[in-house]
Amino acid sequence: MKNLKNSGIEWLGEIPEHWEIVLTRYCFDEYNTRCNQNEYPLLSVTISNGVIYQNDIVNKKDISNDDKSNYKIVPVGAITYNKMRMWQGAVGVNMLEKGIVSPAYCVAVSNELIIAKFSFYLFRSKRMIYNFGKNSYGLCLDMNNLRYEDFQNIKIPLPPLKEQEQIANFLDEKCEKIQNFIEKKEKLLSLLQEQKQALINETITKGLDKNVKLKNSGIEWLGEIPEHWEMVRLANFGIFLKGNGISRQDLIEDGEPAIHYGDIYTKYEISTTALKSRISTETAQNITSIHNGDILFAGSGETKEDIGKNIVYLGKEKAFAGGDVIIFRQKKNNALFLSYALNTKYVKSLKGIDSKGEIIVHIYASNLKDIKIPIPPLKEQEQIANFLDEKCEKIDSLITKIKKQIELIKEYKTTLINEAVCGRMDL
């Protein structure tokens, strides 16, 4: 085990006694060469893992007519960071080819004191990202700015070059294995989600009886349905209502159950018996209430693929729906069956076609009312809903388990990098 010493930096703690603490200015020089033509690929940095990627992979260079005179050239091996996102870890080392970045970035090249790959892991460590945030300034968190003059005055731990290389090689090997593990798990996740979607599609359109006679649904995308089923417009057996008023500022820890349109994307799947958000009794007085069996659609979203995602509220408590939540209320059919039916690939495609907007996508009750779905007799609806609940619960359990595995391995990777670049582990 290495002999450690106090680094003299509170956030860093102890480091090996033969390591130095230096200012970044002694290891890096700002690279401020400007671009005078659009001959290089436009580069950017991911926040999640610091990888530098090309914005224009197809053409390998930026072909827009925008003025690039203030854009900076990024040599191979140079570090670059987004000044306004450094507190989130938006920093990477260019391992691709010479490219350009917008004026929102700073570019620096390392000298003979530090190896670029070691600096990548050092700057991606949790402790360094925390320190970058402390040295960023602005009017609000999203606009915090790490100026280069502040960056170059940040203290960093510096091992001998041979150790830097050992640490970088060690982390390369370990992180590659971790990334391979994550990719396999994510592929399995994708397969399970596809399996779940296919199960819903098949069961909602064909039913549980494999020997039933089929007929043409009259809708090309949908194909055949059991001959005793009907195709019915939503507007023919229910009414649409609009949620109102709830903003994120209205949400509190304890109060009346409520749902914000964003909750539909992030907190629920097909159904829920209890809502996780809460608003005060005073706020609830002016908000649209929802009842057991109401289908709730997200009226706003980021993509056409996800817009209009819906769940059914099966709780007994009176609850409330915020703005951009579209409520479909009916009594004739099994509400859980309807929620599954409205989450088929066929209906998702219709919602995407009818949505409006580019940056923020919207869908309205007027778009939803004409959607036709296959409706079996009520008893069959109940059987199908119960069958799908049982099968999807098993798939969801596997999905949750895999997501937890991915979360844990990512936490391990973070810890591994932190300990390695601070010299607190034997390689």
N, C-alpha and C positions, 0 to 999 in steps of 0.2 A: 504493500500500500504506500502511496506517495505521502511525503511529508507536506503538510499544508500550512499556509500562513494566511493571516487576515489580509484581504485585498484592500481594505480601507474604504471600500464602496459598500454601502449598506445593502443595496439590492443584489449585489453579486456574492457576498459572503466570502468563504475561503477558496483559495486557489493554490496550486502547487508552489512550493517556496522558490523554485527556480524560474517561474514565469514572471513576466513583467506586466505592469499596468501602464498603458500608453494612451495618448489622445489619438483619435482616428486621423487627425491631420498628419501624423508622422507615418502613416501607412498608405494614405490615399491622396491623390491629386485630382482636383476637379477637372473634368474634361468638358470643355464648353464650346467645342467646334460646332458651328451651325451648318445646317443643310442648305444647299443652294439649288438643288434640283431633286426631282422625285425618282431617284434611281435606286433607292434602298427600301427594303421592306419596313413597314410601320410596325414597331414592336410595342408590347404592353406587358404588364406583370400581373399574374394572378395573386389575389390576396390569400387564398387558401393554402397554397404551397410554394409561393415565390417563384414559380416557373415563368421564364420569359418566353412568350409565344409571338407568332406573327399574326397580325390582324388580317393580312391578305395572303392566305396560304396558296390560293390558286395561282395568282399572277406573280407572287414573290416580291412584289413591290407596290407601293401606294400609287395608284393611278388617278387619284382625285385631283381636281383643279384647285384645291385649297392652297392658300399661301403657306409654304413650309419654311419660310426664311428664318423663323424663330425656333424651328425644330432642331433637336440636338442629335448628333451622330453618336451611336453606341458601338465602340469597337468590340470585337470578340474578347471575352475575359473581363470586360468592364462591369462594375456593378451599376445598377440604376434603381432609383426608388421614386415612388409617387409621393410628392411632398405632402399632399393632403390626406394620404392614406397610409403613411408610415406607421401611425399608431396601431394599424391593423396588420402590419407586416407586409406591406406591398413593396417588397425589395427582392431583387434577384440578380444573378450573374448571367450575362449574355453568353450562352454556350452554343448559339445557333450560327449566325453570320452577322456581318456589319449591318446595322439597321439604324432607324431613327425613332425618336420618341418626342412627344409633344412637350411644350414648355412647362407642363405640370410635373415633369420629372427632373431629377438631378442625376448626373452621370459622373462617375469617378473611376479612375484606374488605380490599381494597387501597385505598390513599388516592391523592392526586393525584401521588405520586412514581413510581408504577409502573402500567403497563397490565396488566390481568388476563391477556390472551392472551400477552403476553411472559413473565409470571411462570409461565404454564403450561409453555411450552417450556423456560424456565430450570430449573424444578423437575423436568422430565422428562429433563434432560440427565444423562449418565452420571456426570459429575463431581459434580453436586449429589446424586444418589441415593447415591453413595459417601459423601458427607459426612453425609447424613441417617443413614446406617447408623452412622457413627462417633459420632454424637451420640445414638444410641438405646441404651437400657440395659435389661437384663433378665437372668433366670436362664439363658435359652437363646436361640438365634437366633430361633426361631419366636415367642418372647414378648418380643422387644426392643421397647421402648416409647419413642417420641419425644414427650416431654411438650411442651406448648405453650411453657413457659418456656425449654426448651432450643431449640425451633424458632426462637423470636424472637431468640435470641442468635447465630444462624448468620450468617456474613458472606456477602454476595452481590455480584456485579458489577452496577453500575447505570449504563446509558448514558442520555443525554438522552432525553426522551419521544419526540422525533421519530424517533430511531434505534430506540427500542423498537418503535414502530409499524412502521418499515421492516422490522425483523427478523421481527416477528410476521407481517406480510403476506407476506414472502419465504418463510418456513417454511410458512405456510398453503398457498401455491401449490405449493411443492415437495412437501410431505407429501401433498397431495391427489393429485398425479400418482403418487407412490410407492404410495399406498394403492390407486389404481385399477389400477396394474400388479399389485400383490399380489392383489387380488380376481380379476383375470382369470386369473392363474396358479393361484390356489386353485380357481377354477371348472374350469379345465382338469384340475387334479389330481383333482377330484371326478369328472369325466367319465371319466378314465382308470381310476380305481378302480372305477367302475360298469361300464366296459367289461370290465375284468378279472373282476369278479364274474359278469357275465353270461356270459362265455366259460366260466368254470368250471361254472356252473349248467347251461348247455346241453350241454357236452361230457360231464359226469359223468352226466347223465340221459338223453341221447340217443345218445351215442357218436360215432364218426367217420364211419360209413356213413350218408349222407343218404337212401339208398333202403331201409334196413332196415324190416321190418314192426314195428309198435309194438303194445303191449298196455297195458291199464289197470294201473297200478302197485298199485291198491287204496288209494292214499293221495291224498286230494283235493289237498293242497298240491303234490304232486309231479307229478301228471299221468301221462302215458304214458311207458313205457320200452321198449327193444327187446324183442321177444317171447322171445328166448332168454336174457334176463337174469333174475336172481332178486332178490327183496327179502329181505334177511337181517338178523336182529338181531345187534348186536355181540357179545352174550353167547354166541351160537351158534358163534363161531369164534375166540374169544380170551378172555383173562382180564384182570381189572383189578387193579392194584397201587397202592400209595400211597407217594408220596415222604415223606420225613420230615426234620425237624431243621435244615435250613440256614436261618440268619438272615443278614441283611445284614452283621452283625458277623463272621460266619464267612468272608466272602469276602476273598481275598488276591490279590496280583498274580501269584503263580506257585504251581502246585500241581496237584491233580487236577481234570480238567474236571468242571463241575457246572452245573446249571440251577436257578434260582430261579423261582417261578411268574411273577414280574413280568417276567422275561426273555422269556417267551413273547409278551407283549404288545409289548415295546419293542425286542427285538433280532433277531427272526426272523420269517419269513413262513410258507411252507408246509413247508420242510424246512431242515435244516442238517447239514453234515458235521463241524462243529467248534463246540464250546461256548466261549463267551467268558468265563464266570465260572470262578473257581478256588477250591478249598478245600484245606486242608492234608490230608496223608495220615492224620494222627491223627483229624481230623474225619470223613474219608471212611469210617473203619472202622465207624461206626454209622449210615451213610446208605444208603438204598435205591439199588442200582446200576441203571443202564439199559443196554440193549444196542442194537446196530444193528437198525433196523426198529421200535423202540418208538414208539408214538404218545403224545405228551405233551400233556395238557390243563391249562389254567390253572383251578384249582378255586376261586379267589377273584378278584374284580374289582370295578370301580366301576359298571358298567352291565350291564343285562340283554342289551343288544345285543352286547356284547363277551365276556360270560362264556363260559367253556369254549373259548376260542380254542385251537387245537391246532397242533402241528407234528410232523414225524416226524424222529427222530434217525437219520441215516444215516452216522454216524462209525464209525471202526474202534476208537477208544480206548474202554476201559471208562470210564463216566462215572456221575454220581450226581445224583439228583433230590431237591430239598428239599420241605418240607411244602407242601401245597396244590398239588402237582403230581400229577395223576392219570395213571397209566401204563396204556396198553392194549397188551398183548403177544399177538402171534399169528404164525403161520408160513405160513398157507394162502394168503394173498393178497398182492398187491403193496403194500408199505407206503406208497409214494409216492402211488399211486392212492387208497388209503384216506384219506390226509391231505387230498388235494383233495376227496374225497367228503364228508369231515367238516367242510369249510369252505364247503360250498354254502349258499346262502341258506335252503334248506329245513331243513338241519340246525341252522344258527344260530338259526332261529326256535324249533325244538324245545328247544334248550339254554336259550334265554331263558325259555320257558314253564316249564321245570322248575327254574329257579333260585330261590333263596330269599334274602330279606334286602332291605333298603332302602339303607342307607348303604354297607355292604359286601355285595356279592352273592356267594353261594356256589352251587356245583353239586357233586354227588357221583357216585361211580361207580354208585350205585343208580339215578341219573337217566339215566346214559349207556348202561347195558347194554341197555335196551329200544329204543334208536334203531335204526331200520331204514334201510339204505342199499341202492341198486341195485348188484348185483355181476355184472359180465360175466365171461366166461372169462378165465383168467390172462393169455393172450397179448394179449387186448384191453385188459386193465388196464394192461399195460406200454406198449402203443402210446398209450393215452390219457394216461398219466402223462408219457411223453416228449414228446408233442404239447403238453400244457399247460405243461410246463417251458420248452419253446422259446418259445412264444407269450408266456407270463407274464414271461419274462426280458426280452423286448423292451419290454413295457409297464413293468416295474419299472425298467428303465434310463431310460426317459423320465420316470417319476415321480421318480427320484433326481435327475435333471438339473434338473427344475423346482423341487424342494425346495431344491436348492443355489442356484438363481437367487433364490428368495424369501429365503433366508438371507443372501445377499450384499446384496440391496437393503435389507434391514432393518439390516444393519451399516452400509451407506452412510447410511441415514436417521439412525442414532445419531450417526455422525461429523458429519453435516451440522448437526444440532441442537447438538452440543457446540461446534463451531467457530463457529457463528453467534451463540449467546448469550454467548460469551466474546469476541466481537469480533475473531476471528482470520481473517475472510474479508471481502473487498470485495463488497458487494451491488450 
